[in-house]
Amino acid sequence: MSLHESREYRTAKSPRKLNNPFIRDIFAAMKFLIVGLGNVGTEYEHTRHNIGFDVVMAFVRKHGGTLRQDRLAFVADIKWKGKIFICICPTTYMNLSGKAVKYWMDKEKIELQNILVVVDDVALPLEKIRIRAGGSDGGHNGLRSLQESLGTTNYPKLRFGIGNNYPKGAQVDFVLGKWRKEEEPVVAKKIETSVEVIESFAAAGINNTMNKYNNLEIAL
């Protein structure tokens, strides 16, 4: 199912406002913003650069949610084990992803440490994923936009390795290209693992999640 096939226009119900600061803090700790980076448009669907979209869509599907078109993003609200997940795939295109993230972070009053951004990474081999609590943009335009909008690089990231199997000067075509047939089974397995990472991030915290998943080599 593509991102465009999963559109559903409906009104989201916002949680009741809580005036007690202690209760408000507890509620904030239960709320997470899951961001998949990518570009809108059928020509970009299921390309390496759009793996963030594919991971977020897989998480939403697993938990019975539906993406709807909303302000600056496709959005789904997921509840799981007492946690609330606001899942977004920005519609701003990659270079302006930070605008969507900042808007939904502020709107939903989500703490910086409760954001998880899923992004493609040419510096990692296809078999690897890497969870980090911070770190530079590494030349990625989407992460650079987030840094500009949030004023920091200190937010959690799930880097999805796409490898660098391309000739000199062909990085753009490689990143915007589709997966090779022989890569697809590993990619599918890594998407499943990335969904588990999102759950672990919310349930067990980033340190436990890093310890569990950062040394995995995902291959068939």
Backbone bond lengths (Angstrom), bond angles and torsions (degrees), N, CA, C in turn:
res aa  C-N    CA-C-N  psi(-1)  N-CA   C-N-CA  omega(-1)  CA-C   N-CA-C  phi
1 M - - - 1.473 - - 1.520 109.11 -
2 S 1.330 117.63 128.24 1.453 121.28 -178.76 1.520 109.96 -84.71
3 L 1.331 114.42 167.39 1.451 120.36 177.59 1.514 110.71 -59.59
4 H 1.327 116.30 -39.09 1.470 119.30 -177.21 1.530 111.11 -71.58
5 E 1.319 117.53 -30.09 1.460 120.22 178.08 1.521 112.03 -73.19
6 S 1.354 117.54 -18.06 1.456 120.77 -175.09 1.524 112.56 -96.06
7 R 1.333 118.80 9.84 1.464 120.69 179.19 1.524 110.45 -67.29
8 E 1.316 115.30 136.51 1.463 119.78 173.30 1.515 106.95 -148.06
9 Y 1.313 116.63 122.22 1.447 120.07 -177.30 1.528 108.33 -92.53
10 R 1.321 113.75 112.37 1.456 118.78 177.86 1.511 108.24 -153.59
11 T 1.292 116.37 159.37 1.455 121.13 -177.09 1.510 109.89 -86.73
12 A 1.336 116.05 127.83 1.467 120.29 178.37 1.516 109.15 -81.46
13 K 1.306 116.09 141.22 1.453 121.73 177.38 1.525 109.11 -91.82
14 S 1.315 116.48 118.13 1.451 120.11 178.67 1.521 109.84 -80.36
15 P 1.364 118.00 144.76 1.448 120.49 177.56 1.518 110.53 -61.01
16 R 1.316 116.22 150.53 1.462 121.22 178.38 1.517 110.40 -61.35
17 K 1.305 117.10 135.46 1.448 120.76 -179.32 1.521 110.19 -64.48
18 L 1.325 115.10 136.26 1.448 121.22 -178.24 1.520 109.04 -113.16
19 N 1.338 116.37 127.40 1.450 120.70 -175.82 1.519 113.15 -92.99
20 N 1.323 118.01 -22.85 1.460 121.65 179.49 1.522 109.40 -73.23
21 P 1.361 118.16 118.72 1.476 119.72 -176.82 1.523 113.35 -58.96
22 F 1.337 117.48 -37.40 1.466 120.33 -179.57 1.523 110.42 -64.46
23 I 1.329 116.68 -45.71 1.461 120.79 178.49 1.520 110.18 -65.32
24 R 1.330 116.16 -38.52 1.456 120.78 179.84 1.530 111.35 -62.47
25 D 1.342 116.22 -40.48 1.463 120.32 178.91 1.525 111.45 -66.01
26 I 1.333 116.02 -40.31 1.464 119.81 177.54 1.522 110.00 -63.22
27 F 1.327 116.17 -43.71 1.463 120.67 179.91 1.523 110.69 -62.25
28 A 1.346 117.22 -41.30 1.459 121.45 -179.77 1.519 111.10 -62.41
29 A 1.332 117.17 -36.63 1.464 121.15 -179.20 1.521 111.84 -69.45
30 M 1.325 117.74 -17.99 1.466 122.42 -178.76 1.527 112.24 -92.72
31 K 1.315 117.57 -2.06 1.459 121.70 -170.71 1.527 110.49 -111.97
32 F 1.339 116.24 133.54 1.453 121.99 -174.61 1.529 110.46 -130.98
33 L 1.334 114.74 145.83 1.463 121.38 174.06 1.520 107.68 -110.69
34 I 1.334 116.41 115.31 1.460 122.64 179.95 1.522 107.61 -105.89
35 V 1.326 115.49 118.97 1.462 121.86 -172.50 1.528 109.83 -115.45
36 G 1.322 116.48 125.10 1.458 120.81 171.26 1.516 108.95 -105.29
37 L 1.328 117.32 123.59 1.455 119.95 179.65 1.526 110.61 -88.45
38 G 1.331 115.50 142.25 1.452 120.97 -179.33 1.515 110.29 175.82
39 N 1.312 115.83 -174.40 1.460 122.91 177.44 1.523 109.91 -118.26
40 V 1.321 116.94 140.78 1.455 120.69 176.08 1.524 109.67 -79.36
41 G 1.321 115.50 154.46 1.460 120.85 179.68 1.517 110.64 118.27
42 T 1.333 115.57 139.61 1.464 119.75 -175.73 1.519 112.34 -62.06
43 E 1.337 117.88 -28.37 1.458 119.68 -178.81 1.525 112.83 -68.28
44 Y 1.343 116.54 -17.07 1.465 120.36 -179.22 1.535 113.17 -100.54
45 E 1.331 116.71 -8.67 1.461 119.54 -174.05 1.526 111.80 -61.08
46 H 1.341 115.12 133.18 1.469 123.58 175.03 1.529 112.81 60.66
47 T 1.331 116.08 28.42 1.461 120.03 169.60 1.529 108.37 -88.93
48 R 1.323 115.73 168.89 1.466 119.74 -179.80 1.533 110.86 -59.89
49 H 1.323 116.61 -40.58 1.464 121.36 -176.97 1.522 112.22 -68.28
50 N 1.335 117.19 -17.63 1.464 121.54 -177.98 1.517 113.01 -102.10
51 I 1.316 117.63 16.28 1.469 118.83 -176.95 1.526 111.44 -62.93
52 G 1.331 117.65 -27.45 1.468 119.67 176.01 1.517 111.55 -60.26
53 F 1.340 116.60 -43.48 1.465 120.61 175.70 1.534 110.28 -58.81
54 D 1.335 116.46 -46.44 1.464 120.27 -175.23 1.525 112.05 -64.27
55 V 1.330 117.11 -38.03 1.468 120.32 178.46 1.519 110.59 -66.97
56 V 1.325 117.38 -46.09 1.469 120.14 -179.76 1.526 110.49 -63.66
57 M 1.320 117.81 -41.30 1.462 120.90 177.87 1.527 111.14 -61.92
58 A 1.331 117.08 -38.69 1.465 120.60 178.71 1.523 110.98 -66.27
59 F 1.323 117.21 -40.29 1.471 121.19 176.79 1.523 110.64 -62.62
60 V 1.323 116.55 -44.91 1.470 121.12 -179.49 1.525 110.43 -63.34
61 R 1.329 117.02 -45.11 1.474 120.36 179.15 1.518 111.22 -62.10
62 K 1.321 117.48 -43.97 1.463 120.50 -178.29 1.519 111.45 -57.19
63 H 1.325 116.40 -35.63 1.457 120.39 -175.74 1.527 113.05 -101.38
64 G 1.332 115.70 19.74 1.459 120.69 170.86 1.511 115.08 72.72
65 G 1.327 117.68 20.94 1.455 120.43 -179.19 1.518 112.42 -92.99
66 T 1.317 115.49 173.94 1.456 122.67 177.75 1.521 109.24 -138.34
67 L 1.315 116.25 132.37 1.462 120.39 176.34 1.525 110.21 -77.17
68 R 1.321 115.96 139.03 1.467 122.62 175.33 1.526 108.01 -124.25
69 Q 1.301 117.17 154.76 1.458 119.36 175.71 1.517 109.04 -83.55
70 D 1.338 115.15 128.89 1.458 121.08 -177.54 1.521 107.78 -141.16
71 R 1.295 117.65 -164.55 1.460 122.38 -176.30 1.536 111.19 -62.61
72 L 1.299 117.49 115.12 1.468 124.93 173.15 1.525 114.76 65.87
73 A 1.344 118.36 5.90 1.465 118.61 -175.06 1.526 110.87 -166.87
74 F 1.332 115.01 160.28 1.459 121.33 159.89 1.517 106.30 -84.06
75 V 1.328 116.56 135.88 1.460 121.14 -169.07 1.528 110.36 -134.65
76 A 1.329 116.11 142.97 1.465 121.90 171.50 1.516 108.63 -137.73
77 D 1.332 116.10 144.61 1.459 122.39 176.77 1.526 108.04 -108.48
78 I 1.315 116.49 122.28 1.463 121.94 -177.47 1.524 109.45 -121.75
79 K 1.324 116.34 137.58 1.463 121.50 172.33 1.524 108.26 -116.29
80 W 1.335 115.48 131.96 1.471 120.12 -177.40 1.522 108.94 -154.79
81 K 1.317 115.73 122.09 1.466 123.00 176.69 1.530 112.53 50.07
82 G 1.315 115.84 45.70 1.454 120.96 177.31 1.512 114.48 79.14
83 K 1.333 117.34 2.50 1.460 122.00 179.17 1.523 110.02 -104.55
84 I 1.322 115.53 151.26 1.459 122.15 175.95 1.522 108.19 -115.59
85 F 1.328 116.75 127.02 1.457 122.48 -179.59 1.525 109.03 -116.02
86 I 1.322 116.00 121.56 1.455 121.28 169.05 1.526 105.39 -97.17
87 C 1.323 116.56 111.44 1.467 122.07 -174.50 1.520 108.56 -105.79
88 I 1.344 116.64 127.17 1.459 118.99 -177.84 1.529 111.89 -131.73
89 C 1.338 113.94 144.71 1.458 123.69 168.58 1.524 105.53 -121.65
90 P 1.333 118.13 102.39 1.467 120.40 -173.81 1.526 113.22 -58.74
91 T 1.325 115.61 142.99 1.458 122.24 176.82 1.532 111.33 -102.41
92 T 1.321 116.47 14.70 1.464 122.63 -176.19 1.520 112.76 -86.41
93 Y 1.337 117.56 -3.63 1.458 124.07 -166.14 1.537 108.36 71.51
94 M 1.329 114.12 156.66 1.455 121.79 -169.10 1.523 113.21 -53.02
95 N 1.324 116.62 -45.72 1.464 120.37 -171.40 1.519 114.20 -67.00
96 L 1.337 118.22 -13.40 1.471 121.82 179.08 1.532 111.20 -121.05
97 S 1.313 117.08 23.15 1.463 121.53 -177.88 1.526 112.40 -56.89
98 G 1.328 116.99 -32.99 1.457 120.48 -177.68 1.517 113.51 -60.15
99 K 1.342 117.48 -31.24 1.463 120.35 179.05 1.519 110.77 -61.69
100 A 1.341 116.64 -44.21 1.467 120.37 -179.71 1.520 110.96 -68.06
101 V 1.330 116.70 -43.21 1.468 119.93 -178.60 1.524 110.58 -62.87
102 K 1.323 116.97 -45.67 1.473 120.14 -179.94 1.519 111.03 -63.38
103 Y 1.326 117.21 -40.57 1.467 119.99 -179.64 1.531 110.80 -61.29
104 W 1.341 117.12 -49.38 1.463 119.83 -176.15 1.522 112.45 -74.20
105 M 1.296 117.13 -30.68 1.463 120.72 174.33 1.530 110.18 -62.06
106 D 1.331 116.45 -46.53 1.460 120.50 179.96 1.528 111.56 -70.86
107 K 1.316 116.79 -43.25 1.464 120.38 -177.89 1.520 111.62 -60.71
108 E 1.333 116.30 -43.28 1.464 120.67 -176.25 1.527 112.96 -93.51
109 K 1.356 116.00 0.27 1.472 121.52 178.02 1.532 111.16 54.83
110 I 1.326 114.96 54.42 1.461 121.82 -178.24 1.521 109.73 -102.04
111 E 1.331 116.19 132.48 1.453 121.38 -179.17 1.526 110.95 -69.78
112 L 1.332 116.04 150.41 1.458 121.81 -177.55 1.525 111.72 -56.20
113 Q 1.331 116.56 -40.82 1.469 119.92 -177.82 1.531 112.74 -71.48
114 N 1.325 117.32 -9.45 1.462 121.54 178.70 1.525 112.51 -101.51
115 I 1.335 116.31 13.99 1.463 121.62 172.93 1.524 108.26 -96.24
116 L 1.320 116.89 138.45 1.464 121.17 171.22 1.526 107.92 -130.12
117 V 1.331 115.76 119.42 1.461 122.09 -177.67 1.524 109.13 -104.73
118 V 1.324 116.87 124.62 1.468 122.59 179.82 1.521 108.23 -99.67
119 V 1.354 115.64 124.82 1.452 119.84 -170.35 1.524 110.44 -145.14
120 D 1.330 116.88 148.59 1.459 122.15 175.00 1.523 109.83 -75.24
121 D 1.345 116.37 151.03 1.467 120.20 -177.49 1.525 109.80 -144.71
122 V 1.352 116.92 113.73 1.459 120.70 179.23 1.524 111.91 -75.18
123 A 1.334 117.27 -14.94 1.463 120.09 -179.44 1.519 112.60 -79.86
124 L 1.321 117.38 -9.15 1.465 121.95 178.88 1.521 109.60 -108.75
125 P 1.334 117.59 140.94 1.468 119.60 176.30 1.521 110.85 -67.10
126 L 1.298 116.22 160.41 1.457 121.58 -176.73 1.523 112.42 -56.22
127 E 1.326 117.73 -31.34 1.465 121.31 -174.69 1.530 113.73 -78.47
128 K 1.335 118.06 -3.66 1.462 120.65 -171.12 1.523 112.70 -116.68
129 I 1.330 114.20 151.18 1.454 122.13 163.04 1.527 106.96 -125.63
130 R 1.307 116.80 159.15 1.454 120.23 -178.55 1.511 109.09 -142.75
131 I 1.326 116.83 124.12 1.459 122.32 177.09 1.513 107.86 -102.60
132 R 1.308 116.85 131.88 1.454 122.23 -179.83 1.529 110.11 -135.80
133 A 1.339 115.83 146.40 1.467 120.94 177.39 1.516 112.05 -80.69
134 G 1.333 117.19 -14.44 1.454 121.92 179.73 1.513 108.91 -162.47
135 G 1.313 116.94 -149.72 1.457 120.60 177.08 1.508 112.89 114.02
136 S 1.332 115.84 157.67 1.459 122.34 -174.84 1.523 111.75 -70.93
137 D 1.341 114.89 172.62 1.467 119.45 179.56 1.523 112.11 -74.55
138 G 1.348 117.94 -16.91 1.459 120.93 177.69 1.518 113.71 60.02
139 G 1.333 116.87 24.99 1.451 120.26 -179.27 1.516 114.80 83.96
140 H 1.335 117.14 4.89 1.466 120.97 -179.28 1.529 109.33 -85.07
141 N 1.332 117.17 124.13 1.460 121.11 -175.11 1.521 113.36 -63.47
142 G 1.326 117.14 -35.36 1.454 119.99 178.74 1.517 111.70 -66.16
143 L 1.330 117.01 -44.40 1.463 120.57 178.24 1.529 111.12 -67.69
144 R 1.328 116.63 -33.90 1.465 119.30 177.24 1.531 110.35 -63.00
145 S 1.331 116.51 -39.96 1.462 120.72 177.69 1.527 110.90 -64.05
146 L 1.333 116.69 -39.79 1.461 119.66 177.86 1.519 110.94 -63.15
147 Q 1.325 116.36 -42.53 1.458 120.01 179.41 1.526 110.67 -60.47
148 E 1.316 117.01 -41.11 1.466 120.89 179.56 1.526 111.30 -65.56
149 S 1.323 117.16 -40.06 1.467 120.55 -176.82 1.522 112.58 -78.21
150 L 1.338 116.54 -37.79 1.463 120.57 -176.33 1.521 112.63 -91.21
151 G 1.332 117.01 -18.01 1.452 120.51 179.81 1.512 114.31 74.90
152 T 1.328 117.02 18.17 1.463 121.38 -177.87 1.524 109.71 -162.15
153 T 1.331 115.22 158.92 1.471 120.80 170.56 1.522 111.00 -105.51
154 N 1.325 116.21 1.78 1.463 120.67 -174.05 1.528 111.88 -88.08
155 Y 1.307 114.82 68.59 1.455 121.58 172.95 1.535 106.88 -139.89
156 P 1.334 118.29 150.46 1.471 121.27 -174.71 1.524 113.10 -67.04
157 K 1.326 114.18 142.90 1.462 121.43 -179.67 1.521 109.70 -133.84
158 L 1.302 115.71 142.56 1.461 123.07 169.29 1.523 106.48 -111.15
159 R 1.325 115.32 105.44 1.463 121.20 -178.51 1.529 108.80 -91.86
160 F 1.301 116.02 122.42 1.469 124.12 -176.68 1.528 107.40 -102.20
161 G 1.332 116.33 109.16 1.454 120.09 -177.71 1.517 112.58 -63.53
162 I 1.333 115.75 130.89 1.472 119.93 176.55 1.530 110.65 -116.12
163 G 1.348 116.36 -2.77 1.454 119.87 179.56 1.516 112.26 77.66
164 N 1.339 115.05 177.77 1.467 120.24 -179.37 1.527 110.91 -137.37
165 N 1.323 114.14 42.26 1.464 120.14 -177.49 1.535 110.69 -83.93
166 Y 1.325 114.91 69.99 1.454 120.02 179.82 1.526 108.59 -144.74
167 P 1.319 118.00 151.77 1.465 120.64 178.87 1.521 111.37 -71.67
168 K 1.316 116.02 161.79 1.460 121.85 -179.68 1.532 110.46 -55.95
169 G 1.334 114.62 131.92 1.456 120.69 178.34 1.519 114.76 86.13
170 A 1.341 117.48 0.82 1.469 120.16 -175.18 1.529 112.61 -112.28
171 Q 1.333 117.30 20.73 1.467 119.72 -176.35 1.521 112.39 -62.12
172 V 1.323 117.37 -42.86 1.466 119.82 -177.40 1.532 110.69 -61.40
173 D 1.318 117.35 -46.80 1.462 120.59 179.10 1.522 111.12 -62.58
174 F 1.322 116.44 -38.45 1.468 120.58 179.22 1.528 110.98 -64.60
175 V 1.316 116.55 -49.73 1.466 121.32 -177.13 1.524 111.55 -63.73
176 L 1.320 116.65 -38.75 1.469 120.63 -179.25 1.527 112.73 -87.39
177 G 1.326 116.34 4.16 1.456 120.65 -178.91 1.520 113.00 -90.77
178 K 1.321 114.61 167.27 1.466 121.49 177.13 1.528 110.01 -79.97
179 W 1.328 115.22 159.47 1.453 121.18 176.31 1.531 110.13 -65.58
180 R 1.305 116.00 144.53 1.461 119.78 172.65 1.524 109.02 -71.09
181 K 1.320 115.41 152.99 1.466 120.16 -176.69 1.523 111.43 -55.37
182 E 1.318 117.02 -42.12 1.461 120.30 -177.94 1.534 112.68 -71.30
183 E 1.343 117.31 -16.46 1.466 120.94 178.87 1.525 112.32 -85.33
184 E 1.323 116.87 -23.35 1.464 120.80 -169.92 1.534 114.77 -57.82
185 P 1.354 120.38 -41.14 1.464 118.62 179.05 1.533 113.10 -62.95
186 V 1.336 117.11 -39.08 1.461 120.40 177.94 1.528 110.28 -67.48
187 V 1.327 117.01 -41.81 1.459 120.94 178.23 1.529 110.65 -59.89
188 A 1.329 117.26 -44.65 1.469 120.95 179.54 1.530 110.79 -60.88
189 K 1.343 116.69 -42.22 1.462 120.38 178.74 1.524 111.04 -66.20
190 K 1.325 116.42 -39.28 1.459 120.05 178.99 1.528 112.09 -67.98
191 I 1.320 117.36 -33.53 1.469 119.59 175.67 1.524 109.66 -63.76
192 E 1.329 117.33 -43.54 1.472 120.78 176.52 1.526 110.43 -58.92
193 T 1.326 116.65 -44.55 1.458 120.67 -179.98 1.520 110.92 -65.28
194 S 1.318 117.43 -38.08 1.460 121.32 179.21 1.522 111.66 -64.66
195 V 1.318 117.26 -35.38 1.469 120.84 174.52 1.538 109.64 -62.97
196 E 1.325 116.81 -41.80 1.465 120.65 175.64 1.531 110.96 -61.52
197 V 1.328 116.83 -37.88 1.461 121.18 178.59 1.527 110.81 -61.24
198 I 1.323 117.23 -43.25 1.468 120.96 178.13 1.520 110.00 -59.06
199 E 1.304 116.98 -45.63 1.464 120.93 179.30 1.522 111.09 -63.12
200 S 1.333 116.48 -44.40 1.461 120.85 -179.91 1.523 111.35 -64.55
201 F 1.328 116.69 -40.51 1.460 121.70 178.38 1.525 111.01 -55.18
202 A 1.328 116.64 -43.39 1.460 120.75 -178.77 1.529 112.55 -77.79
203 A 1.328 116.71 -36.75 1.464 120.44 -173.56 1.527 113.45 -87.77
204 A 1.331 117.19 -36.98 1.470 120.74 -172.43 1.519 113.67 -114.88
205 G 1.341 118.04 -10.66 1.454 120.87 179.96 1.519 112.23 93.04
206 I 1.314 115.29 161.70 1.457 119.73 -173.01 1.522 112.46 -70.49
207 N 1.331 119.22 -36.50 1.462 119.88 -178.23 1.522 111.66 -64.29
208 N 1.326 117.11 -46.78 1.464 120.11 177.26 1.531 111.15 -63.11
209 T 1.322 115.81 -36.75 1.465 119.92 179.97 1.525 110.77 -67.34
210 M 1.309 117.50 -42.48 1.463 120.56 177.09 1.525 110.54 -60.77
211 N 1.332 116.09 -45.22 1.464 119.83 -178.82 1.529 112.25 -62.14
212 K 1.323 116.39 -33.62 1.460 120.56 -175.92 1.528 112.55 -80.74
213 Y 1.328 117.43 -37.01 1.468 119.45 -167.72 1.532 115.25 -111.42
214 N 1.320 118.78 -20.82 1.459 118.83 -172.05 1.526 114.28 -68.30
215 N 1.308 117.12 -23.53 1.474 119.24 -179.45 1.530 113.30 -98.74
216 L 1.322 116.36 4.62 1.454 119.33 179.63 1.530 110.78 -72.18
217 E 1.308 115.37 143.51 1.458 121.14 168.44 1.507 106.84 -117.03
218 I 1.318 115.75 112.49 1.466 120.90 -171.48 1.520 109.21 -96.41
219 A 1.314 114.74 108.82 1.464 120.07 179.79 1.519 107.97 -145.33
220 L 1.321 116.71 160.09 1.460 121.09 -179.82 1.530 109.90 -97.29
